[in-house]
Amino acid sequence: MSVGNVRLNITIPKHLLSALDDLAGPRKRSKFIVDAVLRKIEEEEKMNLEAQLKAGYQARRKENRDLADEFESADLENWDEY
């Protein structure tokens, strides 16, 4: 399967098109839009992963705390008193 480009027809407000042309130039709209979409997708995926990690850590909080408490004495063995 080859990866290629696809032509899209999108609608955006006139002021946004003007700002796009000011930043990217009228002949480089596609590249600018592709870069912006890729950046947004990466941002959304990162936020989704962070939310999943946070939920996982919170779900296992008690188990992790109990495990840490169980091995606390072994962790502190042979430590000098402060």
NUTORRO-330008 format. One record per atom (N, C-alpha, C, O): residue number from 0; chain; atom name; x, y, z. Coordinates in pm, 1 decimal, padded with zeros to 6 digits. Atoms other than C-alpha are relative to their C-alpha. Example, Ala and Ser with C-alpha at 12.3 -4.5 7.8 and 13.67 -1.06 7.14 Angstrom:
BEGIN
     i   ch   at       east      north         up
     0    A    N    00089.0   -00119.0    00000.0
     0    A   CA    01230.0   -00450.0    00780.0
     0    A    C    00090.0    00120.0    00000.0
     0    A    O    00193.6    00118.1    00066.5
     1    A    N   -00082.0   -00119.0   -00006.0
     1    A   CA    01367.0   -00106.0    00714.0
     1    A    C   -00077.0    00109.0    00073.0
     1    A    O   -00026.1    00219.8    00089.9
***
This chain:
BEGIN
     i   ch   at       east      north         up
     0    A    N    00084.9   -00117.7    00000.0
     0    A   CA    00000.0    00000.0    00000.0
     0    A    C    00089.4    00124.0    00000.0
     0    A    O    00174.8    00138.5    00087.5
     1    A    N   -00083.5   -00120.2    00005.1
     1    A   CA    00154.6    00330.7   -00099.4
     1    A    C   -00065.6    00113.1    00077.2
     1    A    O   -00188.0    00124.0    00085.1
     2    A    N    00048.2   -00115.9   -00074.2
     2    A   CA    00125.7    00642.1    00107.8
     2    A    C    00008.7    00120.2   -00093.6
     2    A    O    00114.1    00148.3   -00150.7
     3    A    N    00001.3   -00115.6    00088.9
     3    A   CA    00023.9    00946.5   -00089.2
     3    A    C   -00077.3    00114.1    00062.0
     3    A    O   -00122.3    00106.9    00176.3
     4    A    N    00074.0   -00116.4   -00044.4
     4    A   CA   -00141.1    01279.2   -00058.6
     4    A    C   -00144.8   -00010.4   -00046.0
     4    A    O   -00175.6   -00075.3   -00146.0
     5    A    N    00141.4   -00004.5    00030.8
     5    A   CA   -00514.4    01337.9   -00061.1
     5    A    C   -00042.1    00145.5   -00001.1
     5    A    O   -00004.1    00222.5    00087.0
     6    A    N    00050.3   -00137.7    00007.7
     6    A   CA   -00684.0    01658.0   -00167.9
     6    A    C   -00125.4    00011.3    00086.8
     6    A    O   -00214.8   -00073.2    00080.7
     7    A    N    00115.3   -00027.3   -00085.8
     7    A   CA   -00929.2    01801.3    00084.4
     7    A    C   -00061.6    00133.4   -00038.1
     7    A    O    00005.1    00222.9   -00090.0
     8    A    N    00069.0   -00127.8    00015.4
     8    A   CA   -01185.8    02072.8    00057.5
     8    A    C   -00046.3    00039.7    00139.8
     8    A    O   -00136.2   -00023.2    00195.6
     9    A    N    00035.5   -00043.3   -00135.1
     9    A   CA   -01206.9    02259.5    00389.0
     9    A    C   -00053.1    00142.3   -00004.9
     9    A    O   -00028.0    00217.1   -00099.4
    10    A    N    00055.0   -00135.0   -00012.6
    10    A   CA   -01386.9    02571.2    00498.1
    10    A    C    00054.7    00061.8    00127.4
    10    A    O    00044.4    00003.7    00235.4
    11    A    N   -00050.5   -00071.6   -00116.3
    11    A   CA   -01223.0    02823.8    00728.1
    11    A    C   -00042.7    00146.5   -00010.8
    11    A    O   -00069.5    00195.6   -00120.5
    12    A    N    00034.7   -00142.2    00004.0
    12    A   CA   -01306.8    03181.4    00825.9
    12    A    C    00103.2    00081.4   -00079.0
    12    A    O    00221.5    00047.4   -00082.1
    13    A    N   -00088.0   -00083.4    00083.1
    13    A   CA   -01162.3    03453.6    00600.3
    13    A    C    00117.9    00055.0    00078.6
    13    A    O    00230.1    00058.5    00028.1
    14    A    N   -00109.6   -00057.2   -00078.2
    14    A   CA   -00959.5    03609.0    00881.2
    14    A    C    00107.3   -00104.8    00030.3
    14    A    O    00225.4   -00071.8    00041.8
    15    A    N   -00096.0    00105.8   -00024.4
    15    A   CA   -00797.6    03272.2    00948.7
    15    A    C    00082.7   -00028.3   -00125.7
    15    A    O    00202.7   -00054.2   -00116.4
    16    A    N   -00073.3    00016.6    00125.7
    16    A   CA   -00704.0    03232.1    00582.0
    16    A    C    00102.3    00111.7   -00017.7
    16    A    O    00214.7    00088.1   -00061.9
    17    A    N   -00091.6   -00113.3    00010.3
    17    A   CA   -00550.5    03578.0    00588.7
    17    A    C    00121.0   -00019.2    00091.6
    17    A    O    00234.4    00006.9    00051.5
    18    A    N   -00109.6    00024.8   -00094.3
    18    A   CA   -00344.4    03488.6    00897.2
    18    A    C    00088.1   -00114.4   -00049.0
    18    A    O    00210.2   -00109.3   -00034.0
    19    A    N   -00075.3    00112.1    00055.3
    19    A   CA   -00241.5    03159.6    00734.9
    19    A    C    00090.9    00046.9   -00112.8
    19    A    O    00208.5    00010.7   -00117.9
    20    A    N   -00080.5   -00051.9    00110.8
    20    A   CA   -00124.5    03338.5    00421.6
    20    A    C    00111.9    00090.8    00048.9
    20    A    O    00221.3    00090.5   -00007.5
    21    A    N   -00103.9   -00086.5   -00056.3
    21    A   CA    00064.6    03593.3    00631.2
    21    A    C    00116.1   -00082.6    00056.5
    21    A    O    00232.6   -00045.1    00042.6
    22    A    N   -00104.1    00082.5   -00062.4
    22    A   CA    00251.9    03316.7    00813.4
    22    A    C    00068.7   -00093.8   -00099.4
    22    A    O    00191.2   -00105.6   -00099.8
    23    A    N   -00055.2    00105.4    00085.4
    23    A   CA    00297.4    03052.0    00545.7
    23    A    C    00017.4    00043.1   -00144.3
    23    A    O    00098.8   -00014.0   -00216.9
    24    A    N    00000.8   -00037.5    00141.2
    24    A   CA    00240.1    03230.6    00219.0
    24    A    C   -00105.5   -00081.0   -00073.1
    24    A    O   -00130.7   -00196.1   -00037.6
    25    A    N    00110.7    00067.4    00068.2
    25    A   CA   -00037.2    03140.0   -00022.5
    25    A    C    00041.2   -00128.5   -00072.4
    25    A    O   -00044.8   -00212.6   -00098.5
    26    A    N   -00044.6    00119.3    00071.5
    26    A   CA    00175.1    02874.0   -00199.4
    26    A    C    00047.7   -00110.6    00094.9
    26    A    O    00084.8   -00219.2    00050.3
    27    A    N   -00048.3    00100.1   -00096.5
    27    A   CA    00270.1    02690.6    00120.7
    27    A    C   -00104.1   -00031.6    00106.1
    27    A    O   -00070.0   -00075.6    00215.9
    28    A    N    00107.5    00027.3   -00096.1
    28    A   CA   -00066.4    02653.5    00291.0
    28    A    C   -00002.5   -00146.6    00041.5
    28    A    O   -00011.5   -00178.4    00160.1
    29    A    N    00013.5    00143.2   -00029.2
    29    A   CA   -00074.3    02274.4    00263.0
    29    A    C    00104.9   -00046.8    00100.5
    29    A    O    00071.6   -00114.6    00197.7
    30    A    N   -00106.2    00042.6   -00091.8
    30    A   CA    00261.7    02220.3    00433.1
    30    A    C   -00023.5    00056.9    00139.5
    30    A    O   -00006.1   -00013.2    00239.2
    31    A    N    00026.3   -00062.4   -00128.8
    31    A   CA    00173.0    02465.1    00708.4
    31    A    C   -00113.0   -00073.2    00072.7
    31    A    O   -00102.6   -00101.7    00192.0
    32    A    N    00114.8    00068.2   -00060.2
    32    A   CA   -00161.6    02293.7    00769.4
    32    A    C    00038.2   -00141.3    00042.6
    32    A    O    00000.0   -00184.9    00151.2
    33    A    N   -00044.6    00134.9   -00036.5
    33    A   CA   -00004.0    01945.1    00764.9
    33    A    C    00083.7    00005.0    00126.8
    33    A    O    00062.4   -00075.1    00217.9
    34    A    N   -00083.7   -00013.3   -00119.6
    34    A   CA    00258.0    02055.9    01018.6
    34    A    C   -00084.3    00030.4    00123.8
    34    A    O   -00061.2   -00025.8    00230.9
    35    A    N    00085.4   -00036.7   -00113.6
    35    A   CA   -00008.7    02211.5    01240.6
    35    A    C   -00085.6   -00118.5    00045.3
    35    A    O   -00102.0   -00141.0    00165.2
    36    A    N    00082.3    00116.3   -00034.2
    36    A   CA   -00230.1    01902.1    01225.8
    36    A    C    00084.9   -00106.6    00068.1
    36    A    O    00042.6   -00164.9    00167.9
    37    A    N   -00089.7    00097.1   -00063.9
    37    A   CA    00063.3    01672.4    01305.3
    37    A    C    00033.7    00041.1    00142.8
    37    A    O    00031.6   -00041.7    00233.9
    38    A    N   -00032.7   -00050.3   -00134.4
    38    A   CA    00160.4    01890.0    01601.5
    38    A    C   -00119.0   -00018.4    00094.6
    38    A    O   -00101.4   -00059.1    00209.4
    39    A    N    00120.4    00013.2   -00082.8
    39    A   CA   -00198.0    01887.7    01731.4
    39    A    C   -00027.1   -00146.4    00033.2
    39    A    O   -00063.8   -00178.2    00146.3
    40    A    N    00019.7    00142.5   -00025.2
    40    A   CA   -00227.1    01509.4    01692.8
    40    A    C    00099.4   -00049.2    00105.0
    40    A    O    00060.8   -00121.0    00197.3
    41    A    N   -00101.2    00039.6   -00098.5
    41    A   CA    00099.0    01457.7    01883.6
    41    A    C   -00034.6    00052.4    00138.9
    41    A    O   -00019.2   -00018.6    00238.3
    42    A    N    00039.3   -00059.9   -00128.2
    42    A   CA   -00021.6    01693.9    02157.1
    42    A    C   -00116.2   -00077.2    00062.3
    42    A    O   -00114.4   -00107.0    00181.7
    43    A    N    00116.0    00074.2   -00049.9
    43    A   CA   -00354.8    01510.2    02188.2
    43    A    C    00039.9   -00139.8    00046.6
    43    A    O   -00006.6   -00186.0    00150.8
    44    A    N   -00045.5    00133.3   -00038.8
    44    A   CA   -00183.1    01169.0    02196.7
    44    A    C    00079.2    00004.3    00129.7
    44    A    O    00064.5   -00083.5    00214.8
    45    A    N   -00077.4   -00013.9   -00123.8
    45    A   CA    00057.2    01289.0    02465.7
    45    A    C   -00092.6    00024.1    00119.0
    45    A    O   -00074.7   -00036.5    00224.6
    46    A    N    00094.2   -00026.9   -00109.4
    46    A   CA   -00227.7    01427.6    02677.5
    46    A    C   -00080.2   -00125.2    00034.7
    46    A    O   -00107.5   -00151.0    00152.0
    47    A    N    00074.6    00123.1   -00023.2
    47    A   CA   -00420.5    01101.4    02633.6
    47    A    C    00085.3   -00100.1    00077.1
    47    A    O    00037.2   -00162.7    00171.6
    48    A    N   -00090.5    00091.2   -00069.6
    48    A   CA   -00119.5    00894.6    02740.9
    48    A    C    00021.9    00044.2    00144.1
    48    A    O    00021.3   -00038.7    00235.1
    49    A    N   -00019.5   -00050.6   -00136.0
    49    A   CA   -00058.6    01119.5    03042.7
    49    A    C   -00123.4   -00026.4    00085.3
    49    A    O   -00110.8   -00060.4    00202.9
    50    A    N    00123.0    00026.8   -00074.0
    50    A   CA   -00423.6    01081.4    03144.6
    50    A    C   -00011.1   -00148.4    00034.9
    50    A    O   -00052.9   -00183.5    00145.3
    51    A    N    00004.0    00144.2   -00026.6
    51    A   CA   -00401.5    00702.2    03112.4
    51    A    C    00100.4   -00038.2    00108.6
    51    A    O    00069.5   -00118.2    00196.9
    52    A    N   -00100.3    00028.2   -00102.3
    52    A   CA   -00080.6    00693.1    03316.4
    52    A    C   -00046.1    00047.7    00137.6
    52    A    O   -00031.3   -00023.3    00237.1
    53    A    N    00049.4   -00054.9   -00126.6
    53    A   CA   -00231.4    00914.6    03585.0
    53    A    C   -00109.2   -00089.4    00057.7
    53    A    O   -00108.6   -00119.3    00177.1
    54    A    N    00108.3    00087.0   -00046.1
    54    A   CA   -00542.2    00695.7    03604.4
    54    A    C    00056.2   -00132.8    00050.2
    54    A    O    00010.6   -00185.4    00151.7
    55    A    N   -00060.3    00126.0   -00041.6
    55    A   CA   -00327.4    00383.3    03625.6
    55    A    C    00072.2    00012.0    00133.2
    55    A    O    00059.2   -00074.4    00220.0
    56    A    N   -00069.6   -00021.3   -00127.1
    56    A   CA   -00109.3    00524.3    03901.5
    56    A    C   -00099.1    00017.9    00114.5
    56    A    O   -00078.5   -00035.4    00223.5
    57    A    N    00099.3   -00021.6   -00104.9
    57    A   CA   -00414.5    00638.3    04096.8
    57    A    C   -00072.5   -00130.3    00034.3
    57    A    O   -00103.7   -00154.7    00150.9
    58    A    N    00069.9    00125.7   -00024.3
    58    A   CA   -00583.6    00298.9    04055.6
    58    A    C    00085.9   -00096.1    00081.4
    58    A    O    00032.9   -00178.9    00155.4
    59    A    N   -00089.4    00092.2   -00069.7
    59    A   CA   -00275.9    00120.9    04193.6
    59    A    C    00065.8    00063.2    00121.9
    59    A    O    00157.6    00005.9    00180.5
    60    A    N   -00061.9   -00073.7   -00109.8
    60    A   CA   -00196.1    00377.3    04463.4
    60    A    C    00006.3   -00081.5    00129.2
    60    A    O    00112.3   -00091.3    00191.0
    61    A    N    00003.1    00074.0   -00126.0
    61    A   CA   -00305.1    00163.5    04759.6
    61    A    C    00092.4   -00122.0   -00006.9
    61    A    O    00166.7   -00149.5    00087.4
    62    A    N   -00086.1    00117.0    00015.5
    62    A   CA   -00131.4   -00147.6    04626.5
    62    A    C    00147.5    00038.9    00008.8
    62    A    O    00225.6   -00029.0    00075.5
    63    A    N   -00139.0   -00045.8   -00003.3
    63    A   CA    00193.1    00044.5    04572.6
    63    A    C    00041.1    00045.5    00139.3
    63    A    O    00152.8    00019.4    00183.8
    64    A    N   -00029.4   -00046.4   -00136.0
    64    A   CA    00171.9    00204.9    04916.7
    64    A    C    00018.7   -00118.0    00094.4
    64    A    O    00111.2   -00119.5    00175.6
    65    A    N   -00010.0    00118.7   -00084.4
    65    A   CA    00111.3   -00131.9    05084.2
    65    A    C    00131.9   -00073.4   -00024.8
    65    A    O    00195.7   -00120.2    00069.4
    66    A    N   -00124.5    00066.3    00034.8
    66    A   CA    00407.8   -00281.4    04899.8
    66    A    C    00119.9    00076.6    00056.2
    66    A    O    00213.5    00016.2    00108.7
    67    A    N   -00108.3   -00082.2   -00054.6
    67    A   CA    00633.1    00008.2    04999.6
    67    A    C    00007.2   -00014.5    00151.8
    67    A    O    00116.0   -00025.6    00208.3
    68    A    N    00002.4    00016.1   -00145.4
    68    A   CA    00522.8   -00022.4    05362.3
    68    A    C    00054.0   -00136.8    00041.3
    68    A    O    00124.3   -00148.3    00141.7
    69    A    N   -00043.8    00135.7   -00031.6
    69    A   CA    00587.8   -00398.1    05358.1
    69    A    C    00152.6   -00013.3   -00003.7
    69    A    O    00210.4   -00086.8    00076.4
    70    A    N   -00144.3    00011.7    00014.8
    70    A   CA    00948.5   -00353.7    05248.6
    70    A    C    00077.2    00116.9    00061.5
    70    A    O    00198.3    00127.3    00042.1
    71    A    N   -00066.4   -00116.5   -00058.8
    71    A   CA    01024.8   -00033.5    05441.8
    71    A    C    00113.7   -00040.3    00093.4
    71    A    O    00221.4    00018.9    00088.9
    72    A    N   -00105.7    00038.7   -00094.7
    72    A   CA    01221.3   -00211.4    05713.3
    72    A    C    00122.2   -00054.7   -00074.6
    72    A    O    00235.4   -00027.3   -00034.6
    73    A    N   -00112.5    00051.7    00078.5
    73    A   CA    01435.5   -00393.6    05454.0
    73    A    C    00073.3    00114.6   -00069.1
    73    A    O    00196.0    00112.5   -00079.0
    74    A    N   -00062.1   -00114.8    00065.2
    74    A   CA    01497.8   -00065.8    05272.7
    74    A    C    00087.9    00079.2    00096.4
    74    A    O    00189.4    00135.8    00055.9
    75    A    N   -00070.7   -00082.5   -00097.2
    75    A   CA    01618.0    00099.9    05592.6
    75    A    C    00110.1   -00076.0    00074.7
    75    A    O    00183.4   -00016.6    00153.8
    76    A    N   -00103.4    00078.6   -00066.8
    76    A   CA    01843.4   -00185.0    05709.5
    76    A    C    00138.6    00056.3   -00026.9
    76    A    O    00169.5    00099.0   -00138.1
    77    A    N   -00141.8   -00042.4    00008.1
    77    A   CA    02206.8   -00087.1    05778.7
    77    A    C    00017.5    00149.1   -00033.0
    77    A    O    00126.5    00192.0   -00070.9
    78    A    N   -00013.6   -00145.8    00016.4
    78    A   CA    02132.8    00284.4    05743.4
    78    A    C    00039.3    00057.1    00134.2
    78    A    O   -00013.5    00015.0    00237.2
    79    A    N   -00038.1   -00067.1   -00123.9
    79    A   CA    02300.8    00502.5    06002.2
    79    A    C   -00114.6    00089.6    00046.3
    79    A    O   -00192.3    00141.6   -00033.8
    80    A    N    00099.9   -00093.4   -00056.4
    80    A   CA    02078.8    00701.2    06232.8
    80    A    C    00038.6    00142.6   -00035.2
    80    A    O    00156.0    00179.2   -00028.7
    81    A    N   -00025.7   -00140.4    00031.5
    81    A   CA    02047.4    01062.3    06130.0
    81    A    C   -00038.0    00087.4    00113.2
    81    A    O   -00023.4    00209.3    00104.7
***
